[in-house]
Amino acid sequence: MENAIVRFEGVSKFFPGIVANNKIDLSIRAGETHSLLGENGAGKSTLMNMLYGLYRPDEGSIFVNGNRAAIASPNDAIHLGIGMIHQHFMLIPSFTVWENVTLGQKSEASPLLPVAQLKKRVASLADELNIKIDVDDRVEDLCVGMQQKVEILKAIYRGSKVLILDEPTSVLTPGESEDLFVMLRRLKEQGSTIIFISHKLKEVMAISDRVSVLRDGELIKTLDIADCTGEGLTKLMVGREVSLQIDKEAASVKDVALELKEVSLEGASSAHSLHNINLSVRGGEILGIAGVDGNGQNELAGIIAGTLKPTSGRILFQNRDVTRWNVRERAMKTSFSYVPADRRNEGLVLDFKLYENATLTHYYNSPFSSKKILRPKAMRKNASEQIRYFNIKAPNCNIFARTLSGGNQQKIVLAREIQRSPDILLVVQPTWGLDIGACSFVYEKLLEERRRGAAILLISTDLEEVRRLSDRLMVIYEGSIVGEVDPSVTEVEQIGLMMAGSQI
């Protein structure tokens, strides 16, 4: 195609039992923002991982700047001017910003390292991109949104002219997402080509010049964004009509099932601390926690789940003090389920098979074990049912969890925890990385649990999601609960001001 900076010709990629990409023909024009839209497991990330050298095509060819490219590694891609910001960041947490950005680059003063010069260069580039950051900050002390900007800074520093972003807003607040879009528009004006992988229709409509829809590993259609509607793209993406309208009847509340009393946590910094948290959740209701990422949500979830111990205060599950109980005790002695935000490190064992992960939190119960001996047949039957019921894209339950797309990994965790029919359900970022069809399914499952009488604490940085699902909404800012509102009548702007600490 005319002015194509990247072109795929007949590109296919196969995994055991899975056709990830099937004879893809696609051109990306220089200087455009081109979105790849599709359900979880549609083949979006796989296609871009081949462009970045993480996978190699089993069939077909990739052309960059009109030349056939043999991209055997990310180094090859970087030398061709291709950079990728992954859904799970590739940063070293204990390194500073400038160390992460310059890591792996050849020193101009070898064998010496001109530290002052490198810091100045990174700081200057950050200023150009309007990234307000101290290059001496350690990455582990930065919020997720800023870590993502460091990833973009690293790619641009390395000379990337084609920038691939894989589900970049899945961990960002609406405000951070808009900041990202401003940066991407600025990069485009400076001549960069942006490839934007997403399942969020509003974002695709807002940022794209063109959009390509993938379904079940095949390219369905490429359209100019001016010719697109949200409804039309949804139908192309999932092959059916989907609505995210939430029909939620009035809550029928029961007794208090989860309660935190004056809970505090002294963290390494203010971003990792909690201050006198008081909250209660009744059976049959959803209490939402809204806030900008990095304001204590992870710590709050860890305190309730038992992965962190509070400095002071009490945690009650159905009037039982579980403050000093560990994770295993809470899972075995109470009716409590936990869906963590970090599915890869907390929700799954990636090198376990799906049937093992599907019973990871209750494998010691019947029918999955008997007299402390595991029963793989029962575990496989259970996992196969979950795969079918939750529409998880996997050939069978014997494959390893790491081979699934991020969204399908999330479905495995959700299926496992909801299947237990808990009295108390803690859910953090439940639709992170999920497509529109899967989001609709998850919302209905949470509302089913609410109707069943579960007490649900929903922690999400997706303000629209938490507003629509919650019966009550609390806002967390710098480790403190700064207010409670009725999400059905409170304006988004007011909640946004509370999230920013402007209305306390």
C-alpha positions as CSV (number, residue, x, y, z in Angstrom):
1,M,0.0,0.0,0.0
2,E,1.1,3.6,-0.7
3,N,3.2,5.1,2.1
4,A,3.1,1.9,4.2
5,I,5.7,1.9,6.9
6,V,4.7,-1.7,8.0
7,R,3.1,-4.4,5.9
8,F,2.0,-7.9,6.8
9,E,1.5,-10.3,3.9
10,G,-0.2,-13.7,4.6
11,V,1.1,-13.8,8.1
12,S,0.1,-16.7,10.3
13,K,1.0,-17.9,13.7
14,F,0.1,-21.2,15.3
15,F,0.3,-22.5,18.9
16,P,-0.7,-26.0,20.0
17,G,-4.4,-26.3,19.3
18,I,-4.7,-22.6,18.5
19,V,-4.6,-20.6,15.2
20,A,-3.5,-17.2,16.7
21,N,-3.3,-15.4,13.3
22,N,-4.5,-16.7,10.0
23,K,-3.1,-15.2,6.8
24,I,-3.2,-11.6,7.9
25,D,-2.8,-9.0,5.2
26,L,-2.5,-5.5,6.8
27,S,-0.7,-2.2,6.0
28,I,0.1,0.5,8.5
29,R,0.6,3.9,7.0
30,A,3.5,6.2,8.1
31,G,2.4,8.9,10.5
32,E,-1.0,7.5,11.3
33,T,-2.6,6.2,14.5
34,H,-3.9,2.7,13.6
35,S,-5.9,0.8,16.1
36,L,-6.2,-3.0,16.3
37,L,-9.6,-3.9,17.8
38,G,-10.8,-7.3,18.9
39,E,-11.9,-9.6,21.7
40,N,-9.5,-11.3,24.1
41,G,-7.6,-13.9,22.1
42,A,-8.5,-12.4,18.7
43,G,-4.8,-12.3,17.8
44,K,-4.0,-8.6,18.3
45,S,-1.1,-8.9,20.6
46,T,0.3,-12.0,18.8
47,L,0.4,-10.1,15.6
48,M,2.3,-7.2,17.2
49,N,4.6,-9.5,19.1
50,M,5.8,-10.8,15.7
51,L,6.4,-7.2,14.5
52,Y,8.5,-6.7,17.7
53,G,10.4,-9.9,17.4
54,L,9.0,-11.8,20.4
55,Y,7.5,-14.4,18.0
56,R,8.3,-15.4,14.5
57,P,5.7,-15.9,11.8
58,D,5.0,-19.5,10.8
59,E,3.8,-18.3,7.4
60,G,4.0,-15.1,5.5
61,S,6.3,-12.0,5.6
62,I,6.6,-8.7,7.3
63,F,7.9,-5.6,5.5
64,V,9.2,-2.5,7.2
65,N,9.8,0.7,5.0
66,G,9.2,-1.4,1.9
67,N,11.9,-4.0,2.7
68,R,11.3,-7.6,3.8
69,A,12.3,-7.8,7.5
70,A,13.7,-10.8,9.4
71,I,12.8,-9.8,12.9
72,A,14.3,-12.5,15.1
73,S,14.4,-10.5,18.4
74,P,13.3,-7.2,20.0
75,N,16.8,-5.9,19.2
76,D,16.1,-6.4,15.5
77,A,12.9,-4.5,15.9
78,I,14.5,-1.6,17.8
79,H,17.2,-1.3,15.1
80,L,14.3,-0.9,12.6
81,G,12.8,1.9,14.7
82,I,10.0,-0.2,16.3
83,G,9.2,0.1,20.0
84,M,6.6,-1.7,22.1
85,I,4.9,-0.8,25.4
86,H,3.6,-4.0,26.7
87,Q,0.4,-4.5,28.8
88,H,2.8,-5.7,31.6
89,F,5.6,-3.2,31.8
90,M,9.2,-4.3,31.1
91,L,10.9,-2.1,33.7
92,I,13.3,-2.9,36.5
93,P,11.5,-1.6,39.7
94,S,14.6,-1.0,41.7
95,F,16.3,1.1,39.0
96,T,15.8,4.8,38.6
97,V,14.0,6.4,35.6
98,W,17.2,7.3,33.8
99,E,18.7,3.9,34.4
100,N,15.7,2.1,32.9
101,V,15.6,4.4,29.9
102,T,19.3,4.1,29.0
103,L,19.7,0.4,30.0
104,G,21.2,-1.6,27.2
105,Q,22.3,1.4,25.2
106,K,25.9,1.6,24.1
107,S,27.9,4.2,26.1
108,E,29.6,6.9,24.0
109,A,32.4,7.0,26.5
110,S,32.9,3.3,26.9
111,P,34.1,1.8,29.2
112,L,33.0,4.8,31.3
113,L,29.4,5.8,31.9
114,P,28.7,9.5,31.5
115,V,26.0,9.6,34.1
116,A,25.5,13.4,34.2
117,Q,25.2,13.5,30.4
118,L,22.7,10.6,30.3
119,K,20.6,12.1,33.0
120,K,20.5,15.5,31.2
121,R,19.6,13.8,27.9
122,V,16.7,11.8,29.5
123,A,15.4,14.8,31.4
124,S,15.5,16.9,28.2
125,L,13.5,14.2,26.3
126,A,11.0,14.0,29.2
127,D,10.5,17.8,28.9
128,E,9.9,17.5,25.2
129,L,7.2,14.9,25.8
130,N,5.8,17.0,28.7
131,I,6.5,14.2,31.2
132,K,6.9,15.8,34.6
133,I,9.3,13.4,36.4
134,D,12.5,13.4,38.3
135,V,14.9,11.1,36.4
136,D,16.4,10.0,39.7
137,D,13.1,8.6,41.0
138,R,13.0,4.8,41.4
139,V,10.4,3.1,39.2
140,E,9.0,1.2,42.1
141,D,8.0,4.5,43.7
142,L,6.0,5.7,40.7
143,C,2.3,5.2,40.1
144,V,1.3,2.9,37.2
145,G,0.4,5.8,34.9
146,M,3.9,7.3,35.3
147,Q,5.6,3.9,34.8
148,Q,3.8,3.7,31.5
149,K,5.2,7.1,30.5
150,V,8.7,5.9,31.4
151,E,8.1,3.0,29.0
152,I,7.2,5.4,26.2
153,L,10.2,7.6,27.1
154,K,12.4,4.6,26.9
155,A,11.1,3.7,23.4
156,I,11.5,7.2,22.1
157,Y,14.9,7.5,23.6
158,R,15.9,4.4,21.6
159,G,14.8,6.0,18.3
160,S,11.4,4.3,17.8
161,K,9.4,5.8,14.9
162,V,6.7,3.0,15.1
163,L,5.3,2.8,18.6
164,I,3.1,-0.2,19.6
165,L,0.9,0.2,22.7
166,D,-0.8,-3.0,24.0
167,E,-3.9,-2.2,25.9
168,P,-2.3,1.0,27.3
169,T,-5.2,2.4,29.2
170,S,-6.2,-0.8,31.0
171,V,-4.5,0.4,34.2
172,L,-5.1,4.2,33.9
173,T,-7.8,6.5,35.2
174,P,-9.8,8.6,32.7
175,G,-7.6,11.6,33.4
176,E,-4.4,9.6,32.9
177,S,-5.8,8.1,29.7
178,E,-6.5,11.6,28.3
179,D,-2.9,12.6,29.3
180,L,-1.7,9.6,27.3
181,F,-3.8,10.6,24.3
182,V,-2.3,14.1,24.4
183,M,1.2,12.6,24.4
184,L,0.3,10.2,21.5
185,R,-1.1,13.1,19.4
186,R,2.1,15.1,20.1
187,L,4.2,12.1,19.0
188,K,2.1,11.7,15.8
189,E,2.6,15.4,15.0
190,Q,6.3,14.8,15.3
191,G,6.2,12.0,12.7
192,S,5.7,8.9,14.8
193,T,3.4,6.0,13.7
194,I,1.2,4.7,16.5
195,I,-0.3,1.2,16.6
196,F,-2.9,1.1,19.4
197,I,-4.1,-2.3,20.6
198,S,-7.4,-2.0,22.4
199,H,-10.9,-3.3,23.1
200,K,-12.3,0.0,24.3
201,L,-14.5,1.5,21.6
202,K,-14.5,5.1,23.0
203,E,-10.8,5.3,23.0
204,V,-10.4,3.8,19.5
205,M,-12.9,6.3,18.2
206,A,-11.1,9.2,19.9
207,I,-7.5,8.4,19.0
208,S,-7.5,6.5,15.6
209,D,-7.1,7.5,12.0
210,R,-8.0,3.9,10.9
211,V,-9.0,0.8,12.7
212,S,-8.6,-2.9,11.9
213,V,-10.9,-5.4,13.5
214,L,-9.6,-8.9,14.3
215,R,-11.8,-11.9,15.3
216,D,-10.7,-15.5,16.0
217,G,-7.2,-14.8,14.5
218,E,-8.5,-13.3,11.2
219,L,-8.6,-9.8,9.9
220,I,-12.3,-8.9,9.5
221,K,-12.0,-5.4,8.1
222,T,-10.0,-2.2,8.0
223,L,-11.9,1.1,8.1
224,D,-11.3,4.8,8.2
225,I,-12.5,6.0,11.6
226,A,-14.8,8.6,9.9
227,D,-16.7,5.6,8.6
228,C,-17.1,3.9,12.0
229,T,-19.7,3.8,14.6
230,G,-19.4,2.1,18.0
231,E,-22.3,-0.2,17.3
232,G,-20.8,-1.2,13.9
233,L,-17.3,-1.9,15.4
234,T,-18.8,-3.9,18.2
235,K,-20.7,-6.2,15.8
236,L,-17.5,-6.6,13.7
237,M,-15.5,-7.4,16.8
238,V,-17.8,-10.0,18.5
239,G,-20.0,-11.0,15.6
240,R,-23.2,-10.2,17.5
241,E,-25.1,-7.4,19.2
242,V,-23.7,-6.5,22.7
243,S,-24.9,-4.0,25.2
244,L,-23.2,-2.7,28.3
245,Q,-26.4,-1.3,29.7
246,I,-26.6,-2.4,33.4
247,D,-30.1,-3.1,34.6
248,K,-29.7,-3.1,38.4
249,E,-32.6,-3.5,40.7
250,A,-32.6,-1.9,44.2
251,A,-30.2,-3.7,46.6
252,S,-31.8,-6.1,49.1
253,V,-29.3,-5.7,51.8
254,K,-28.6,-8.1,54.7
255,D,-26.3,-8.1,57.7
256,V,-22.8,-6.6,57.6
257,A,-20.5,-9.3,56.2
258,L,-17.2,-7.3,55.9
259,E,-16.0,-4.5,58.2
260,L,-12.8,-2.6,58.7
261,K,-12.4,-0.6,61.9
262,E,-9.8,2.1,62.2
263,V,-7.4,0.2,59.9
264,S,-4.0,1.7,59.3
265,L,-0.9,0.6,57.5
266,E,2.5,2.2,57.7
267,G,4.0,1.8,54.3
268,A,7.4,2.7,52.8
269,S,5.8,5.9,51.5
270,S,2.5,7.8,51.6
271,A,1.5,6.1,48.4
272,H,1.8,2.7,50.2
273,S,0.1,3.7,53.5
274,L,-3.5,3.5,54.8
275,H,-4.9,5.9,57.4
276,N,-7.8,5.0,59.8
277,I,-9.9,3.2,57.2
278,N,-13.5,2.6,58.3
279,L,-15.9,0.8,56.0
280,S,-18.6,-1.9,56.0
281,V,-20.2,-4.0,53.3
282,R,-23.6,-5.7,53.7
283,G,-24.7,-8.9,52.0
284,G,-26.6,-8.1,48.8
285,E,-24.8,-4.8,48.0
286,I,-21.8,-3.6,46.1
287,L,-19.6,-1.1,47.7
288,G,-17.3,0.6,45.2
289,I,-13.9,2.1,46.0
290,A,-12.9,4.8,43.4
291,G,-9.5,6.6,43.2
292,V,-6.6,7.4,41.1
293,D,-4.2,4.5,40.8
294,G,-1.5,4.4,43.5
295,N,-3.6,5.9,46.3
296,G,-3.7,2.9,48.6
297,Q,-6.0,0.6,46.6
298,N,-3.5,-2.3,46.4
299,E,-2.7,-1.9,50.1
300,L,-6.4,-2.0,51.0
301,A,-7.0,-5.1,49.0
302,G,-3.9,-6.7,50.5
303,I,-5.1,-6.0,54.1
304,I,-8.5,-7.6,53.4
305,A,-7.0,-10.6,51.6
306,G,-4.4,-11.2,54.2
307,T,-1.3,-10.6,52.1
308,L,-0.5,-7.5,54.3
309,K,-0.9,-7.1,58.0
310,P,-2.3,-3.8,59.3
311,T,-0.3,-1.6,61.7
312,S,-3.5,-1.0,63.7
313,G,-7.2,-1.6,63.5
314,R,-9.4,-4.6,63.1
315,I,-10.8,-6.6,60.1
316,L,-14.1,-8.5,60.6
317,F,-15.5,-11.2,58.4
318,Q,-19.1,-11.9,59.5
319,N,-18.3,-10.6,63.0
320,R,-15.2,-12.8,63.2
321,D,-11.9,-11.0,63.8
322,V,-9.6,-12.2,61.1
323,T,-7.0,-9.4,61.5
324,R,-4.1,-11.7,62.2
325,W,-5.3,-14.6,60.0
326,N,-3.2,-15.4,57.0
327,V,-4.4,-15.9,53.4
328,R,-4.9,-19.6,53.8
329,E,-6.9,-19.3,57.0
330,R,-9.2,-16.7,55.5
331,A,-9.8,-18.9,52.5
332,M,-10.4,-22.1,54.5
333,K,-12.2,-20.8,57.6
334,T,-14.5,-18.2,55.9
335,S,-16.6,-17.9,52.8
336,F,-14.3,-15.3,51.2
337,S,-13.1,-15.0,47.6
338,Y,-10.5,-12.6,46.1
339,V,-9.9,-11.5,42.5
340,P,-6.6,-9.6,42.6
341,A,-5.6,-6.8,40.2
342,D,-2.3,-8.5,39.3
343,R,-3.6,-11.7,37.8
344,R,-0.2,-12.9,36.6
345,N,1.6,-12.6,39.9
346,E,-1.2,-13.0,42.4
347,G,-4.0,-14.7,40.6
348,L,-2.3,-17.4,38.7
349,V,0.8,-19.6,38.6
350,L,1.7,-19.2,35.0
351,D,3.6,-22.4,34.7
352,F,0.7,-24.4,36.1
353,K,-1.9,-25.8,33.7
354,L,-5.4,-24.4,33.5
355,Y,-7.0,-27.2,35.5
356,E,-4.5,-26.6,38.3
357,N,-5.1,-22.8,38.3
358,A,-8.9,-23.3,38.2
359,T,-8.7,-24.9,41.7
360,L,-5.7,-23.0,43.0
361,T,-7.5,-21.5,46.0
362,H,-9.6,-24.6,46.9
363,Y,-7.8,-27.7,45.6
364,Y,-7.8,-29.1,49.2
365,N,-11.6,-29.4,49.2
366,S,-13.7,-32.2,47.9
367,P,-14.1,-33.2,45.1
368,F,-10.6,-32.0,44.1
369,S,-8.8,-34.0,46.7
370,S,-9.4,-36.9,49.0
371,K,-7.3,-37.7,52.1
372,K,-4.8,-35.1,51.0
373,I,-4.4,-36.7,47.5
374,L,-5.3,-34.6,44.5
375,R,-7.9,-35.9,42.0
376,P,-6.8,-34.6,38.6
377,K,-9.9,-36.0,36.8
378,A,-12.2,-33.9,38.9
379,M,-10.0,-30.9,38.5
380,R,-10.0,-31.2,34.7
381,K,-13.8,-31.6,34.6
382,N,-14.2,-28.5,36.7
383,A,-11.8,-26.5,34.5
384,S,-13.4,-27.7,31.3
385,E,-16.8,-26.5,32.7
386,Q,-15.3,-23.1,33.5
387,I,-13.7,-22.7,30.1
388,R,-17.1,-23.5,28.4
389,Y,-19.2,-21.3,30.8
390,F,-16.9,-18.3,30.8
391,N,-16.1,-18.6,27.1
392,I,-12.4,-18.8,27.7
393,K,-10.5,-19.2,24.5
394,A,-8.3,-22.2,25.2
395,P,-8.2,-25.6,23.3
396,N,-8.4,-27.6,26.5
397,C,-7.6,-27.4,30.2
398,N,-4.2,-29.0,29.9
399,I,-2.3,-26.0,28.5
400,F,-0.2,-23.7,30.6
401,A,-1.8,-20.5,31.9
402,R,1.0,-18.3,30.4
403,T,-0.1,-19.3,26.9
404,L,-3.4,-17.5,27.2
405,S,-4.1,-13.9,26.4
406,G,-4.2,-11.5,29.3
407,G,-8.0,-11.2,29.1
408,N,-8.5,-15.0,29.1
409,Q,-6.1,-15.3,32.1
410,Q,-8.4,-12.8,33.9
411,K,-11.4,-15.0,33.1
412,I,-9.8,-18.0,34.7
413,V,-9.3,-16.1,37.9
414,L,-12.8,-14.7,37.9
415,A,-14.4,-18.1,37.1
416,R,-12.5,-19.8,39.9
417,E,-13.4,-17.2,42.6
418,I,-17.1,-16.7,41.6
419,Q,-17.6,-20.5,41.3
420,R,-17.1,-20.8,45.0
421,S,-20.3,-18.7,45.7
422,P,-18.7,-16.7,48.5
423,D,-20.4,-14.6,51.2
424,I,-17.7,-12.0,50.8
425,L,-16.2,-11.2,47.4
426,L,-13.3,-8.8,47.0
427,V,-12.8,-7.8,43.3
428,V,-10.0,-5.5,42.1
429,Q,-10.0,-4.3,38.5
430,P,-12.3,-7.1,37.4
431,T,-12.4,-6.1,33.7
432,W,-8.8,-5.1,33.3
433,G,-7.8,-6.2,29.8
434,L,-11.3,-7.6,28.9
435,D,-13.1,-6.9,25.7
436,I,-16.7,-5.5,25.5
437,G,-18.4,-8.9,25.4
438,A,-16.4,-10.2,28.3
439,C,-17.1,-7.0,30.3
440,S,-20.8,-7.5,29.9
441,F,-20.5,-11.1,31.1
442,V,-18.5,-10.1,34.1
443,Y,-20.9,-7.3,35.1
444,E,-23.8,-9.8,34.9
445,K,-21.9,-12.3,37.1
446,L,-21.2,-9.7,39.7
447,L,-24.9,-8.7,39.8
448,E,-25.9,-12.3,40.1
449,E,-23.6,-12.6,43.1
450,R,-25.2,-9.5,44.5
451,R,-28.7,-10.9,44.0
452,R,-27.6,-14.1,45.6
453,G,-26.7,-12.1,48.7
454,A,-22.9,-11.8,48.5
455,A,-21.2,-8.7,50.1
456,I,-19.1,-7.3,47.2
457,L,-16.2,-4.8,47.6
458,L,-15.3,-3.5,44.2
459,I,-12.0,-1.7,43.8
460,S,-11.6,-0.2,40.3
461,T,-9.8,2.8,38.7
462,D,-12.4,2.6,35.9
463,L,-14.7,5.4,37.2
464,E,-17.6,4.6,34.8
465,E,-17.5,0.9,35.8
466,V,-17.4,1.5,39.5
467,R,-20.2,4.1,39.3
468,R,-22.5,1.9,37.3
469,L,-22.1,-1.2,39.4
470,S,-21.9,0.2,42.9
471,D,-24.8,0.8,45.3
472,R,-22.5,3.0,47.5
473,L,-19.3,4.6,46.4
474,M,-16.3,5.6,48.6
475,V,-13.3,7.6,47.3
476,I,-9.8,6.9,48.4
477,Y,-7.1,9.5,48.2
478,E,-3.5,9.2,49.6
479,G,-4.5,6.2,51.7
480,S,-7.6,7.8,53.3
481,I,-11.3,7.4,52.6
482,V,-12.2,11.0,51.8
483,G,-15.9,10.6,51.3
484,E,-18.9,8.4,50.5
485,V,-21.5,9.3,47.7
486,D,-24.5,7.8,46.0
487,P,-23.2,7.0,42.6
488,S,-26.6,7.1,41.0
489,V,-27.0,10.9,41.7
490,T,-23.5,12.2,42.2
491,E,-21.9,14.0,39.2
492,V,-18.8,12.5,37.7
493,E,-17.0,15.9,38.1
494,Q,-17.6,15.9,41.8
495,I,-16.2,12.4,42.2
496,G,-13.2,13.4,40.0
497,L,-12.5,16.3,42.3
498,M,-12.6,14.0,45.3
499,M,-10.2,11.6,43.6
500,A,-7.8,14.4,43.0
501,G,-8.0,15.6,46.6
502,S,-9.7,18.9,45.7
503,Q,-12.9,18.3,47.6
504,I,-12.0,16.9,51.0
